[in-house]
Amino acid sequence: MGQVTVYLDDETEEKARAAARAEGVPLSRWVAERIQRRARGEWPEAVRALAGAWPDLPSAERIRKSKARDIARGRV
């Protein structure tokens, strides 16, 4: 198992420690679980469950075929 050093400001460290305590897990496990969730590369179950939730939503193909003009976009 590898070791990684992470530098956090005091406020962030305390928030992470408090969250780990609230879940009853060591800080290293709490951090590792969050990294695993974010680095997984797939949508969370709650998001996947929304598939098909809007039956009147047009398909991607129908949207792409639209002749409607796009609005002007501003620079960010």
ABEGO torsion letter per residue (X at the ends): XBBBBBBBBAAAAAAAAAAAAAAGBBAAAAAAAAAAAAAAGBBBAAAAAABGABAABBBAAAAAABABBBBBBBBX
